[in-house]
Amino acid sequence: MGVVSILTHSFTDGYNREFGRVFGGGLERYILDLCSVIRGLGHIPEVHQLSYFEAFQTRTEQIDVFGYAYDMNDVPEAFDRMAAAARGPVIYASCLWQPITYKPGSLGICHGINWDRPGLPLDTKQQVAEHIQLALDGLVRIVSVDSHFQTFCRAACTYTDPRQVVLIPNAVDTSYFTPAPPTRTLEQEQEDEWLAAWKTDLASHEEKADAVISGVQAVESKGGAGGDGTNRGRANDILIEADADYQVNGPIRGQVEKKAVDVSLTPPRPIRIIYPRRISMERGIIPMMLAADKLLGAFPDLEIEFAGELVEGSTVGRAFRYWHRTHPHAARINQRTYDFRDIRVAYHQADIAVIPTVFSEGTSYACLEAMSCGLPVIASNVGGLNDLIQDGFNGLLVPPGEQELTAALVRLVQDRAERERLGIYARETALSYDLTRWRSRWSTVLESFLAETGLKEGIRG
């Protein structure tokens, strides 16, 4: 038995100074699962990470965690200090795009390409390729969570052993993230009556929603960049007018009131969209907020939940808080941070999941979890999301941005049958990414790696 040292930029919450809590992101989840595999092999995991505040030492989830204060302009120096303090063989679990001097005989992990922004300067991208070459030269093996990094290495770098970059996609516990159990709020006969009434007026509702979305887009396109905001104000007026008209003359309300004379009906719950991501630029929070503006105005029976971490005090965090607080439909916008183990509840309450990543995406945990729960997913065609979603079969793929995202959301909000069909195939797809396979493949990699190192250093200090 010996220690295995994981080096990373984030594990416990060094962003909000909550050092005793594992941060709710994909990287942090990955490290937590990897520590479980290490323990299963009879070894002791420890984590060394960067801290945005002071240095710290804590223990959480039965893992010793060491935090290092650092200069944001010199990340490699901090990794040097972490490697020097490591008590066992080293796994570099992030930041391979940095010019790190790797400890000989170490393993690396790439969680996706984060230099895939189209506007990133060419010389910066070329510099990243040089840094990845350093990783290939300095590490015995690199595990990639998606096929895109593997292809990048083959296209932009050189190495002789084709097995040096190992593809192990992220995974999901399909026995835990299961579709929500069916619920019935109406007797069968009542439900059939309600559905028949709903379908009768659906066509007029769709025409109204289409007109609202088209009107908003037309008004905004006339405004152009750098406008004085007049047209955007008119766009908001269109949405508000449609909202008010629907509340008074909406098809659902009229039909339910007519049927109430004959039978006691419970109206269906609102359609709920879930954004199960960190509230950050790369995760597509801006296009999601813009899409929410239009959808909430056009569909009064719609709710949106932002189910992810928020870094308080950050520019994006403050902008989101202000947007939520001042939004005319704030009552139908929810924001909550879930523990890894509790997020299933949010998926079970949702009808559609949105993964609108703008850049920097591996094999998204959130996407896999939503698919495993049988939800239809709308995802941007960025990074590892292309490995998971086949457009029109098990979800919808759109280019990153607000316009296509909004159109896809309107499509699914209006089409329950398509939501159900996509969700069925999403669940089937998720089964091939089950966590047991991931654990097995990582166990094989670790057994080979640790046999080569022999855990010669044992436990120090």
C-alpha positions as a Markdown table, in Angstrom:
| # | Residue | x | y | z |
|---|---|---|---|---|
| 1 | Met | 0.0 | 0.0 | 0.0 |
| 2 | Gly | 1.2 | 3.5 | -0.8 |
| 3 | Val | 0.2 | 7.0 | -1.6 |
| 4 | Val | -0.8 | 8.2 | -5.1 |
| 5 | Ser | -0.6 | 12.0 | -5.5 |
| 6 | Ile | -3.1 | 13.9 | -7.8 |
| 7 | Leu | -2.1 | 17.4 | -8.8 |
| 8 | Thr | -4.8 | 19.7 | -10.1 |
| 9 | His | -5.9 | 23.3 | -10.2 |
| 10 | Ser | -9.2 | 22.6 | -8.5 |
| 11 | Phe | -10.8 | 20.0 | -6.2 |
| 12 | Thr | -12.2 | 21.5 | -3.0 |
| 13 | Asp | -13.8 | 24.9 | -3.4 |
| 14 | Gly | -10.8 | 27.3 | -3.6 |
| 15 | Tyr | -13.0 | 29.8 | -5.5 |
| 16 | Asn | -15.3 | 30.6 | -2.6 |
| 17 | Arg | -12.9 | 29.8 | 0.2 |
| 18 | Glu | -14.9 | 26.8 | 1.2 |
| 19 | Phe | -11.9 | 24.5 | 1.4 |
| 20 | Gly | -13.8 | 21.6 | 3.1 |
| 21 | Arg | -16.3 | 21.2 | 0.3 |
| 22 | Val | -15.6 | 19.5 | -3.0 |
| 23 | Phe | -16.5 | 22.0 | -5.8 |
| 24 | Gly | -19.4 | 21.0 | -7.9 |
| 25 | Gly | -17.7 | 20.8 | -11.3 |
| 26 | Gly | -16.8 | 18.0 | -13.7 |
| 27 | Leu | -13.1 | 18.0 | -13.0 |
| 28 | Glu | -13.7 | 17.7 | -9.3 |
| 29 | Arg | -16.2 | 14.9 | -9.8 |
| 30 | Tyr | -13.7 | 13.1 | -11.9 |
| 31 | Ile | -11.0 | 13.4 | -9.2 |
| 32 | Leu | -13.4 | 12.1 | -6.6 |
| 33 | Asp | -14.2 | 9.0 | -8.7 |
| 34 | Leu | -10.5 | 8.5 | -9.5 |
| 35 | Cys | -9.7 | 8.5 | -5.8 |
| 36 | Ser | -12.3 | 5.8 | -5.3 |
| 37 | Val | -10.5 | 3.6 | -8.0 |
| 38 | Ile | -7.2 | 4.2 | -6.3 |
| 39 | Arg | -8.6 | 3.1 | -3.0 |
| 40 | Gly | -10.1 | 0.1 | -4.6 |
| 41 | Leu | -6.6 | -1.0 | -5.7 |
| 42 | Gly | -5.4 | -0.8 | -2.1 |
| 43 | His | -3.7 | 2.6 | -2.2 |
| 44 | Ile | -4.2 | 6.0 | -0.6 |
| 45 | Pro | -5.1 | 9.0 | -2.7 |
| 46 | Glu | -4.1 | 12.6 | -1.9 |
| 47 | Val | -4.8 | 15.8 | -3.8 |
| 48 | His | -2.6 | 18.8 | -4.2 |
| 49 | Gln | -4.4 | 21.8 | -5.7 |
| 50 | Leu | -4.2 | 25.5 | -6.3 |
| 51 | Ser | -5.9 | 28.0 | -4.0 |
| 52 | Tyr | -7.1 | 31.4 | -5.0 |
| 53 | Phe | -6.6 | 32.5 | -1.4 |
| 54 | Glu | -4.2 | 31.3 | 1.2 |
| 55 | Ala | -2.5 | 27.9 | 1.4 |
| 56 | Phe | -4.5 | 25.3 | 3.3 |
| 57 | Gln | -4.7 | 21.7 | 4.4 |
| 58 | Thr | -7.9 | 19.8 | 4.9 |
| 59 | Arg | -9.5 | 16.4 | 4.8 |
| 60 | Thr | -12.7 | 15.7 | 2.9 |
| 61 | Glu | -14.3 | 12.6 | 1.5 |
| 62 | Gln | -11.5 | 10.6 | 3.3 |
| 63 | Ile | -8.9 | 12.4 | 1.1 |
| 64 | Asp | -6.1 | 14.6 | 2.4 |
| 65 | Val | -6.1 | 17.8 | 0.4 |
| 66 | Phe | -3.3 | 20.4 | 0.2 |
| 67 | Gly | -3.9 | 23.9 | -1.2 |
| 68 | Tyr | -1.2 | 26.1 | -2.6 |
| 69 | Ala | -1.3 | 29.9 | -2.9 |
| 70 | Tyr | 0.2 | 30.8 | -6.3 |
| 71 | Asp | 0.8 | 33.6 | -8.9 |
| 72 | Met | -1.8 | 33.4 | -11.6 |
| 73 | Asn | 0.9 | 34.3 | -14.1 |
| 74 | Asp | 3.1 | 31.4 | -13.1 |
| 75 | Val | 1.0 | 28.2 | -12.8 |
| 76 | Pro | 4.0 | 25.9 | -13.7 |
| 77 | Glu | 5.9 | 27.1 | -10.6 |
| 78 | Ala | 3.0 | 26.1 | -8.4 |
| 79 | Phe | 2.9 | 22.7 | -10.0 |
| 80 | Asp | 6.6 | 22.3 | -9.3 |
| 81 | Arg | 5.9 | 22.9 | -5.6 |
| 82 | Met | 3.1 | 20.5 | -5.6 |
| 83 | Ala | 5.2 | 17.8 | -7.3 |
| 84 | Ala | 8.0 | 18.3 | -4.8 |
| 85 | Ala | 5.6 | 17.9 | -1.9 |
| 86 | Ala | 3.8 | 14.8 | -3.4 |
| 87 | Arg | 4.2 | 11.7 | -1.2 |
| 88 | Gly | 3.8 | 9.2 | -4.0 |
| 89 | Pro | 3.7 | 8.6 | -7.8 |
| 90 | Val | 2.2 | 11.7 | -9.5 |
| 91 | Ile | -0.9 | 12.1 | -11.7 |
| 92 | Tyr | -1.1 | 15.6 | -13.4 |
| 93 | Ala | -4.9 | 15.9 | -13.5 |
| 94 | Ser | -5.2 | 19.3 | -15.2 |
| 95 | Cys | -3.3 | 22.2 | -16.9 |
| 96 | Leu | -1.4 | 20.1 | -19.5 |
| 97 | Trp | -1.6 | 23.2 | -21.8 |
| 98 | Gln | 0.8 | 25.0 | -19.4 |
| 99 | Pro | 4.6 | 24.7 | -19.8 |
| 100 | Ile | 5.0 | 22.4 | -16.9 |
| 101 | Thr | 8.2 | 20.6 | -16.0 |
| 102 | Tyr | 6.9 | 17.1 | -15.4 |
| 103 | Lys | 8.2 | 14.8 | -12.7 |
| 104 | Pro | 9.7 | 11.8 | -14.5 |
| 105 | Gly | 7.5 | 8.7 | -14.7 |
| 106 | Ser | 4.3 | 10.5 | -14.1 |
| 107 | Leu | 0.8 | 10.1 | -15.6 |
| 108 | Gly | -1.4 | 12.9 | -17.1 |
| 109 | Ile | -5.1 | 13.6 | -17.8 |
| 110 | Cys | -6.6 | 15.9 | -20.3 |
| 111 | His | -10.3 | 16.8 | -19.6 |
| 112 | Gly | -10.9 | 18.4 | -23.0 |
| 113 | Ile | -9.5 | 21.1 | -25.2 |
| 114 | Asn | -10.0 | 24.6 | -23.7 |
| 115 | Trp | -8.1 | 26.4 | -26.5 |
| 116 | Asp | -10.9 | 25.8 | -29.1 |
| 117 | Arg | -12.2 | 29.4 | -29.1 |
| 118 | Pro | -12.3 | 30.5 | -32.8 |
| 119 | Gly | -11.1 | 34.0 | -31.8 |
| 120 | Leu | -8.1 | 32.9 | -29.8 |
| 121 | Pro | -4.9 | 34.3 | -31.5 |
| 122 | Leu | -3.1 | 31.9 | -33.7 |
| 123 | Asp | 0.3 | 32.3 | -31.9 |
| 124 | Thr | -1.5 | 31.3 | -28.6 |
| 125 | Lys | -2.8 | 28.1 | -30.2 |
| 126 | Gln | 0.6 | 27.3 | -31.6 |
| 127 | Gln | 2.1 | 27.9 | -28.1 |
| 128 | Val | -0.4 | 25.5 | -26.6 |
| 129 | Ala | 0.6 | 22.8 | -29.2 |
| 130 | Glu | 4.2 | 23.3 | -28.0 |
| 131 | His | 3.1 | 22.8 | -24.4 |
| 132 | Ile | 1.2 | 19.7 | -25.2 |
| 133 | Gln | 4.3 | 18.4 | -26.9 |
| 134 | Leu | 6.1 | 18.9 | -23.6 |
| 135 | Ala | 3.4 | 16.8 | -21.9 |
| 136 | Leu | 3.8 | 14.0 | -24.5 |
| 137 | Asp | 7.6 | 14.1 | -24.0 |
| 138 | Gly | 7.5 | 14.3 | -20.2 |
| 139 | Leu | 4.7 | 11.9 | -19.2 |
| 140 | Val | 4.6 | 8.1 | -19.6 |
| 141 | Arg | 0.9 | 8.2 | -20.6 |
| 142 | Ile | -1.9 | 10.7 | -21.0 |
| 143 | Val | -5.6 | 9.7 | -20.4 |
| 144 | Ser | -8.0 | 11.7 | -22.6 |
| 145 | Val | -11.7 | 12.0 | -21.7 |
| 146 | Asp | -12.7 | 12.6 | -25.3 |
| 147 | Ser | -11.6 | 11.8 | -28.9 |
| 148 | His | -10.8 | 15.4 | -29.7 |
| 149 | Phe | -7.6 | 15.7 | -27.6 |
| 150 | Gln | -6.4 | 12.4 | -29.0 |
| 151 | Thr | -6.9 | 13.7 | -32.5 |
| 152 | Phe | -5.2 | 17.0 | -31.6 |
| 153 | Cys | -2.1 | 15.2 | -30.4 |
| 154 | Arg | -1.9 | 13.2 | -33.6 |
| 155 | Ala | -2.4 | 16.2 | -35.8 |
| 156 | Ala | -0.3 | 18.9 | -34.0 |
| 157 | Cys | 2.3 | 16.9 | -32.1 |
| 158 | Thr | 4.7 | 14.0 | -32.6 |
| 159 | Tyr | 5.2 | 10.8 | -30.5 |
| 160 | Thr | 6.2 | 7.3 | -31.3 |
| 161 | Asp | 4.0 | 5.1 | -29.2 |
| 162 | Pro | 0.3 | 5.2 | -30.4 |
| 163 | Arg | -0.7 | 3.9 | -26.9 |
| 164 | Gln | 0.6 | 6.9 | -25.2 |
| 165 | Val | -2.7 | 8.8 | -25.4 |
| 166 | Val | -5.4 | 6.5 | -23.9 |
| 167 | Leu | -9.1 | 7.3 | -24.6 |
| 168 | Ile | -11.3 | 6.7 | -21.5 |
| 169 | Pro | -14.5 | 8.7 | -21.9 |
| 170 | Asn | -16.2 | 10.1 | -18.8 |
| 171 | Ala | -19.0 | 7.9 | -17.4 |
| 172 | Val | -22.2 | 7.9 | -15.5 |
| 173 | Asp | -23.7 | 5.6 | -12.9 |
| 174 | Thr | -26.7 | 4.4 | -14.9 |
| 175 | Ser | -28.0 | 2.4 | -11.9 |
| 176 | Tyr | -28.4 | 5.7 | -10.0 |
| 177 | Phe | -29.2 | 8.2 | -12.7 |
| 178 | Thr | -32.3 | 6.5 | -13.9 |
| 179 | Pro | -35.4 | 8.0 | -15.6 |
| 180 | Ala | -38.0 | 9.5 | -13.2 |
| 181 | Pro | -40.7 | 7.0 | -12.1 |
| 182 | Pro | -44.0 | 7.7 | -13.9 |
| 183 | Thr | -46.4 | 9.9 | -12.0 |
| 184 | Arg | -50.1 | 10.3 | -12.5 |
| 185 | Thr | -52.1 | 13.3 | -11.3 |
| 186 | Leu | -55.3 | 12.4 | -13.2 |
| 187 | Glu | -57.4 | 9.3 | -13.7 |
| 188 | Gln | -56.8 | 7.8 | -17.1 |
| 189 | Glu | -60.2 | 9.0 | -18.5 |
| 190 | Gln | -59.6 | 12.5 | -17.2 |
| 191 | Glu | -56.1 | 12.6 | -18.6 |
| 192 | Asp | -57.3 | 11.5 | -22.0 |
| 193 | Glu | -59.9 | 14.2 | -22.0 |
| 194 | Trp | -57.4 | 16.9 | -21.0 |
| 195 | Leu | -54.9 | 15.8 | -23.6 |
| 196 | Ala | -57.6 | 15.8 | -26.3 |
| 197 | Ala | -58.6 | 19.4 | -25.3 |
| 198 | Trp | -54.9 | 20.4 | -25.2 |
| 199 | Lys | -54.2 | 19.1 | -28.7 |
| 200 | Thr | -57.3 | 20.8 | -30.1 |
| 201 | Asp | -55.8 | 24.3 | -29.3 |
| 202 | Leu | -52.1 | 23.4 | -29.7 |
| 203 | Ala | -52.0 | 24.6 | -33.3 |
| 204 | Ser | -53.1 | 28.1 | -32.4 |
| 205 | His | -50.7 | 28.2 | -29.5 |
| 206 | Glu | -47.8 | 27.2 | -31.7 |
| 207 | Glu | -48.6 | 29.9 | -34.2 |
| 208 | Lys | -48.7 | 32.5 | -31.5 |
| 209 | Ala | -45.3 | 31.3 | -30.0 |
| 210 | Asp | -43.7 | 31.2 | -33.5 |
| 211 | Ala | -44.9 | 34.7 | -34.2 |
| 212 | Val | -43.5 | 36.0 | -30.9 |
| 213 | Ile | -40.0 | 34.4 | -31.5 |
| 214 | Ser | -40.0 | 35.6 | -35.1 |
| 215 | Gly | -41.0 | 39.1 | -34.1 |
| 216 | Val | -38.3 | 39.3 | -31.4 |
| 217 | Gln | -35.6 | 38.2 | -33.9 |
| 218 | Ala | -36.8 | 40.6 | -36.5 |
| 219 | Val | -36.8 | 43.5 | -34.2 |
| 220 | Glu | -33.4 | 42.6 | -32.7 |
| 221 | Ser | -31.8 | 42.1 | -36.2 |
| 222 | Lys | -32.9 | 45.7 | -37.1 |
| 223 | Gly | -31.2 | 47.1 | -34.0 |
| 224 | Gly | -27.7 | 45.7 | -34.8 |
| 225 | Ala | -24.6 | 45.9 | -32.7 |
| 226 | Gly | -24.0 | 49.2 | -30.9 |
| 227 | Gly | -27.6 | 50.3 | -31.1 |
| 228 | Asp | -29.3 | 52.6 | -28.6 |
| 229 | Gly | -31.4 | 49.8 | -27.1 |
| 230 | Thr | -34.7 | 51.0 | -28.6 |
| 231 | Asn | -35.3 | 47.9 | -30.6 |
| 232 | Arg | -34.4 | 45.6 | -27.8 |
| 233 | Gly | -37.0 | 47.5 | -25.7 |
| 234 | Arg | -39.5 | 46.9 | -28.5 |
| 235 | Ala | -38.6 | 43.2 | -28.4 |
| 236 | Asn | -39.3 | 43.1 | -24.7 |
| 237 | Asp | -42.7 | 44.8 | -25.4 |
| 238 | Ile | -43.6 | 42.1 | -27.9 |
| 239 | Leu | -42.8 | 39.4 | -25.3 |
| 240 | Ile | -44.7 | 41.2 | -22.6 |
| 241 | Glu | -47.8 | 41.7 | -24.8 |
| 242 | Ala | -47.8 | 38.1 | -25.8 |
| 243 | Asp | -47.4 | 37.0 | -22.2 |
| 244 | Ala | -50.4 | 39.1 | -21.1 |
| 245 | Asp | -52.5 | 37.9 | -24.0 |
| 246 | Tyr | -51.7 | 34.3 | -23.3 |
| 247 | Gln | -52.6 | 34.8 | -19.6 |
| 248 | Val | -56.1 | 36.1 | -20.6 |
| 249 | Asn | -56.9 | 34.0 | -23.6 |
| 250 | Gly | -54.4 | 31.1 | -23.4 |
| 251 | Pro | -55.8 | 27.8 | -24.8 |
| 252 | Ile | -54.9 | 25.7 | -21.8 |
| 253 | Arg | -56.7 | 27.9 | -19.3 |
| 254 | Gly | -59.9 | 28.1 | -21.4 |
| 255 | Gln | -60.1 | 24.4 | -21.9 |
| 256 | Val | -59.5 | 23.5 | -18.2 |
| 257 | Glu | -62.2 | 25.9 | -17.1 |
| 258 | Lys | -64.6 | 24.3 | -19.5 |
| 259 | Lys | -63.8 | 20.8 | -18.3 |
| 260 | Ala | -64.0 | 21.8 | -14.7 |
| 261 | Val | -67.8 | 21.7 | -14.8 |
| 262 | Asp | -67.7 | 18.0 | -15.6 |
| 263 | Val | -64.7 | 16.6 | -13.9 |
| 264 | Ser | -62.1 | 17.8 | -11.3 |
| 265 | Leu | -58.8 | 18.1 | -13.2 |
| 266 | Thr | -55.3 | 18.9 | -11.9 |
| 267 | Pro | -53.5 | 21.0 | -14.5 |
| 268 | Pro | -50.2 | 19.6 | -15.6 |
| 269 | Arg | -47.0 | 21.0 | -14.0 |
| 270 | Pro | -45.1 | 23.6 | -16.0 |
| 271 | Ile | -42.6 | 22.5 | -18.5 |
| 272 | Arg | -39.1 | 22.7 | -16.9 |
| 273 | Ile | -35.8 | 23.3 | -18.6 |
| 274 | Ile | -32.6 | 22.5 | -16.7 |
| 275 | Tyr | -29.2 | 24.1 | -17.2 |
| 276 | Pro | -27.1 | 21.7 | -15.1 |
| 277 | Arg | -23.8 | 23.6 | -15.5 |
| 278 | Arg | -21.5 | 26.0 | -13.7 |
| 279 | Ile | -22.5 | 29.6 | -14.3 |
| 280 | Ser | -19.5 | 30.6 | -16.3 |
| 281 | Met | -18.7 | 32.0 | -19.8 |
| 282 | Glu | -17.3 | 28.8 | -21.3 |
| 283 | Arg | -20.4 | 26.8 | -20.2 |
| 284 | Gly | -22.6 | 29.0 | -22.3 |
| 285 | Ile | -24.4 | 31.0 | -19.5 |
| 286 | Ile | -24.8 | 34.1 | -21.8 |
| 287 | Pro | -26.6 | 32.4 | -24.7 |
| 288 | Met | -28.7 | 30.5 | -22.1 |
| 289 | Met | -29.8 | 33.7 | -20.4 |
| 290 | Leu | -30.6 | 35.3 | -23.7 |
| 291 | Ala | -32.6 | 32.2 | -24.8 |
| 292 | Ala | -34.4 | 32.3 | -21.4 |
| 293 | Asp | -35.5 | 35.9 | -21.9 |
| 294 | Lys | -37.4 | 34.9 | -25.1 |
| 295 | Leu | -38.8 | 31.6 | -23.9 |
| 296 | Leu | -40.1 | 32.9 | -20.6 |
| 297 | Gly | -41.9 | 35.7 | -22.3 |
| 298 | Ala | -43.4 | 33.4 | -25.0 |
| 299 | Phe | -44.4 | 30.5 | -22.8 |
| 300 | Pro | -46.1 | 31.3 | -19.5 |
| 301 | Asp | -46.2 | 27.6 | -18.5 |
| 302 | Leu | -42.4 | 27.3 | -18.6 |
| 303 | Glu | -39.8 | 27.3 | -15.8 |
| 304 | Ile | -36.0 | 27.3 | -16.1 |
| 305 | Glu | -33.6 | 26.0 | -13.4 |
| 306 | Phe | -29.9 | 26.9 | -13.3 |
| 307 | Ala | -28.5 | 23.9 | -11.4 |
| 308 | Gly | -24.8 | 24.6 | -11.0 |
| 309 | Glu | -22.1 | 26.3 | -9.1 |
| 310 | Leu | -21.7 | 30.1 | -9.0 |
| 311 | Val | -18.5 | 31.9 | -8.0 |
| 312 | Glu | -19.8 | 34.7 | -5.8 |
| 313 | Gly | -18.2 | 38.1 | -6.6 |
| 314 | Ser | -17.0 | 37.1 | -10.1 |
| 315 | Thr | -18.1 | 39.2 | -13.0 |
| 316 | Val | -20.3 | 36.5 | -14.4 |
| 317 | Gly | -21.7 | 35.6 | -11.0 |
| 318 | Arg | -22.6 | 39.2 | -10.3 |
| 319 | Ala | -24.2 | 39.7 | -13.7 |
| 320 | Phe | -26.3 | 36.5 | -13.3 |
| 321 | Arg | -27.5 | 37.6 | -9.8 |
| 322 | Tyr | -28.5 | 41.0 | -11.2 |
| 323 | Trp | -30.2 | 39.5 | -14.2 |
| 324 | His | -32.2 | 37.1 | -12.0 |
| 325 | Arg | -33.1 | 39.6 | -9.4 |
| 326 | Thr | -34.5 | 42.2 | -11.9 |
| 327 | His | -36.0 | 39.7 | -14.4 |
| 328 | Pro | -39.7 | 40.3 | -15.2 |
| 329 | His | -40.2 | 36.5 | -14.9 |
| 330 | Ala | -37.9 | 36.0 | -11.9 |
| 331 | Ala | -40.5 | 33.7 | -10.2 |
| 332 | Arg | -40.0 | 31.1 | -12.9 |
| 333 | Ile | -36.2 | 31.2 | -12.8 |
| 334 | Asn | -34.6 | 29.0 | -10.1 |
| 335 | Gln | -30.9 | 28.8 | -9.3 |
| 336 | Arg | -29.5 | 26.2 | -6.9 |
| 337 | Thr | -26.2 | 24.4 | -6.3 |
| 338 | Tyr | -26.6 | 20.7 | -5.9 |
| 339 | Asp | -24.3 | 18.1 | -4.4 |
| 340 | Phe | -23.1 | 15.5 | -6.8 |
| 341 | Arg | -25.4 | 13.0 | -5.1 |
| 342 | Asp | -28.5 | 15.2 | -5.1 |
| 343 | Ile | -28.5 | 16.4 | -8.7 |
| 344 | Arg | -30.7 | 13.5 | -9.8 |
| 345 | Val | -33.7 | 15.2 | -8.1 |
| 346 | Ala | -33.3 | 18.1 | -10.5 |
| 347 | Tyr | -33.2 | 15.9 | -13.5 |
| 348 | His | -36.3 | 14.1 | -12.4 |
| 349 | Gln | -38.2 | 17.4 | -12.2 |
| 350 | Ala | -37.1 | 18.5 | -15.7 |
| 351 | Asp | -38.4 | 18.0 | -19.2 |
| 352 | Ile | -35.4 | 19.3 | -21.2 |
| 353 | Ala | -31.7 | 19.6 | -20.4 |
| 354 | Val | -29.5 | 22.2 | -22.1 |
| 355 | Ile | -25.7 | 22.0 | -22.4 |
| 356 | Pro | -24.9 | 25.2 | -24.4 |
| 357 | Thr | -21.1 | 25.1 | -24.1 |
| 358 | Val | -19.3 | 27.8 | -26.0 |
| 359 | Phe | -15.8 | 26.4 | -25.6 |
| 360 | Ser | -13.8 | 24.0 | -23.4 |
| 361 | Glu | -15.8 | 20.8 | -23.2 |
| 362 | Gly | -14.8 | 17.2 | -22.7 |
| 363 | Thr | -17.2 | 14.3 | -22.3 |
| 364 | Ser | -19.7 | 16.3 | -20.2 |
| 365 | Tyr | -20.9 | 14.7 | -17.0 |
| 366 | Ala | -24.0 | 16.8 | -17.0 |
| 367 | Cys | -24.9 | 15.7 | -20.5 |
| 368 | Leu | -24.4 | 12.0 | -19.6 |
| 369 | Glu | -26.4 | 12.3 | -16.4 |
| 370 | Ala | -29.3 | 14.0 | -18.2 |
| 371 | Met | -29.2 | 11.4 | -20.9 |
| 372 | Ser | -29.1 | 8.6 | -18.4 |
| 373 | Cys | -32.2 | 10.1 | -16.7 |
| 374 | Gly | -34.0 | 9.9 | -20.0 |
| 375 | Leu | -34.1 | 13.6 | -20.7 |
| 376 | Pro | -33.9 | 15.0 | -24.2 |
| 377 | Val | -30.7 | 17.1 | -24.4 |
| 378 | Ile | -29.9 | 20.2 | -26.5 |
| 379 | Ala | -26.2 | 20.6 | -26.7 |
| 380 | Ser | -23.8 | 22.8 | -28.7 |
| 381 | Asn | -21.5 | 21.0 | -31.1 |
| 382 | Val | -18.4 | 21.7 | -29.0 |
| 383 | Gly | -15.7 | 19.2 | -27.9 |
| 384 | Gly | -16.8 | 15.9 | -26.5 |
| 385 | Leu | -20.5 | 16.7 | -26.8 |
| 386 | Asn | -20.1 | 15.5 | -30.4 |
| 387 | Asp | -19.1 | 12.1 | -29.1 |
| 388 | Leu | -22.3 | 11.8 | -27.1 |
| 389 | Ile | -25.1 | 13.4 | -29.2 |
| 390 | Gln | -26.2 | 12.2 | -32.6 |
| 391 | Asp | -28.4 | 15.1 | -33.9 |
| 392 | Gly | -32.0 | 14.2 | -34.1 |
| 393 | Phe | -31.5 | 10.6 | -32.7 |
| 394 | Asn | -30.7 | 11.0 | -29.0 |
| 395 | Gly | -30.7 | 14.8 | -28.7 |
| 396 | Leu | -30.2 | 18.0 | -30.7 |
| 397 | Leu | -26.9 | 19.5 | -31.6 |
| 398 | Val | -26.6 | 23.2 | -32.4 |
| 399 | Pro | -23.8 | 25.6 | -33.1 |
| 400 | Pro | -22.8 | 27.6 | -30.0 |
| 401 | Gly | -24.9 | 30.7 | -29.7 |
| 402 | Glu | -28.3 | 32.1 | -28.7 |
| 403 | Gln | -30.3 | 32.0 | -32.0 |
| 404 | Glu | -30.0 | 28.3 | -32.8 |
| 405 | Leu | -30.3 | 27.4 | -29.1 |
| 406 | Thr | -33.6 | 29.3 | -28.8 |
| 407 | Ala | -35.0 | 27.7 | -31.9 |
| 408 | Ala | -34.1 | 24.2 | -30.7 |
| 409 | Leu | -35.7 | 24.9 | -27.3 |
| 410 | Val | -38.9 | 26.2 | -28.9 |
| 411 | Arg | -39.0 | 23.1 | -31.0 |
| 412 | Leu | -38.9 | 20.7 | -28.0 |
| 413 | Val | -41.1 | 22.8 | -25.7 |
| 414 | Gln | -43.8 | 22.5 | -28.4 |
| 415 | Asp | -43.3 | 18.8 | -29.2 |
| 416 | Arg | -43.9 | 16.4 | -26.3 |
| 417 | Ala | -43.7 | 13.4 | -28.6 |
| 418 | Glu | -40.2 | 14.4 | -29.8 |
| 419 | Arg | -39.0 | 15.0 | -26.3 |
| 420 | Glu | -40.1 | 11.5 | -25.3 |
| 421 | Arg | -38.5 | 9.9 | -28.4 |
| 422 | Leu | -35.2 | 11.7 | -27.9 |
| 423 | Gly | -35.2 | 10.8 | -24.2 |
| 424 | Ile | -35.6 | 7.1 | -24.9 |
| 425 | Tyr | -32.6 | 7.0 | -27.1 |
| 426 | Ala | -30.6 | 9.2 | -24.8 |
| 427 | Arg | -31.0 | 6.7 | -22.0 |
| 428 | Glu | -30.0 | 3.8 | -24.4 |
| 429 | Thr | -26.9 | 5.8 | -25.4 |
| 430 | Ala | -25.9 | 6.5 | -21.7 |
| 431 | Leu | -25.9 | 2.8 | -20.9 |
| 432 | Ser | -22.7 | 2.4 | -23.1 |
| 433 | Tyr | -21.0 | 5.0 | -20.8 |
| 434 | Asp | -21.7 | 3.2 | -17.6 |
| 435 | Leu | -19.4 | 3.9 | -14.6 |
| 436 | Thr | -18.4 | 0.3 | -14.1 |
| 437 | Arg | -16.6 | 0.3 | -17.5 |
| 438 | Trp | -14.8 | 3.5 | -16.7 |
| 439 | Arg | -13.6 | 2.0 | -13.4 |
| 440 | Ser | -12.4 | -1.1 | -15.1 |
| 441 | Arg | -10.4 | 0.8 | -17.7 |
| 442 | Trp | -8.9 | 3.1 | -15.2 |
| 443 | Ser | -8.0 | 0.2 | -12.9 |
| 444 | Thr | -6.0 | -1.3 | -15.8 |
| 445 | Val | -4.2 | 1.9 | -16.5 |
| 446 | Leu | -3.4 | 2.5 | -12.8 |
| 447 | Glu | -2.2 | -1.1 | -12.3 |
| 448 | Ser | 0.3 | -0.8 | -15.1 |
| 449 | Phe | 1.4 | 2.7 | -14.1 |
| 450 | Leu | 1.9 | 1.8 | -10.4 |
| 451 | Ala | 3.7 | -1.4 | -11.3 |
| 452 | Glu | 6.1 | 0.7 | -13.3 |
| 453 | Thr | 6.7 | 3.1 | -10.5 |
| 454 | Gly | 6.7 | 0.4 | -7.9 |
| 455 | Leu | 5.4 | 2.9 | -5.4 |
| 456 | Lys | 9.1 | 3.2 | -4.5 |
| 457 | Glu | 8.7 | 6.3 | -2.5 |
| 458 | Gly | 6.0 | 4.8 | -0.2 |
| 459 | Ile | 4.6 | 7.2 | 2.4 |
| 460 | Arg | 6.8 | 10.1 | 3.5 |
| 461 | Gly | 6.4 | 12.2 | 6.6 |
